[in-house]
Amino acid sequence: MPGPKRLRTGNHTAKESTNASEAHPLSRQTGKDRENQRLIEDVFRELHTKSPKDARYLVLKLSDGTFCHLFEDTTKTIPNLDAFAAFRRGGEERRLDEPQQLEATIVGNYRMLADS
């Protein structure tokens, strides 16, 4: 059996209002949340168009508004995509905190991720 699969992860939370009377996150009111998602979707459109063989990318949006990015990209294709450059531009204005990059090891996988 091959060794554990390692992926890089990154996450960030969309900015929220600091005004306690606001019931909705600022990101939703100003379109930051939707803008962030649209930019991420643009990255996937470009990935599907270019179909890079050695890149794998998954983004999850959690119920608290946090986006969790999982990727494997030995050829550094993703950072060189035009859509990814657009996603990164202005990112500090769309985030509540700095993104964290960690390495993750898949401990188990039952039909959730494609076998490689």
TAVEN-V626853 format. One record per helix or strand. SS is the DSSP state (~ for helix, > for strand). FROM is the first residue (numbers start at 1). LEN is the number of residues. If there is no record, write none. Layout:
SS&FROM&LEN / SS&FROM&LEN
//
This chain:
>&6&9 / ~&26&5 / ~&32&19 / >&55&7 / >&66&8 / ~&78&3 / ~&82&7 / ~&91&4 / >&95&1 / >&100&6
//
